[in-house]
């Protein structure tokens, strides 16, 4: 079910003009049934290219926790927020390239 939501999000993100998509959380681990998918979407100057797709992203999708960020904040997400858990242990992330 989480993967279906990721697919819908990627489609909407591409249509909206998102530049990069990075996933994190239990979804990118070997847990058989992850709780959710943490996502950060890099938006730029031309965002949104499609207002309807952007509205779909902002409305949210099941199992997804989506953050929208411009470059400096996006770098902080992938360099700090997504890089370590609350105990300071390094963790993985996946960049989705549509």
Phi, psi and omega in degrees: 000320179298320181295323176299316178297321177298316179300315179298318180297317180298316179300312179297319181297317178298313180297326181282345179095022176296138184272325180213151179228124177236132180252151183207181176095191183298341180299328184265017178250186179269014177295130184295322181230084181295152181285317184202180178233119175274132183227143169233132182246126177275120177248147182235198185298327182273004183277134359269138175283333180225108184295327179291317177296319179297319178299322177297319178294315182293330178291334178096159179228151181303138175072003182251135172248103189255129173247140177252132184215145170272173192312305184299319180288325177299315179300322178293319177303307186281337180270338183230298186300312182275346187282332184222151174277183184294347179261002180086009179276133179299143177223164185272164174210160182233132172263129179266126179243105183290000000 
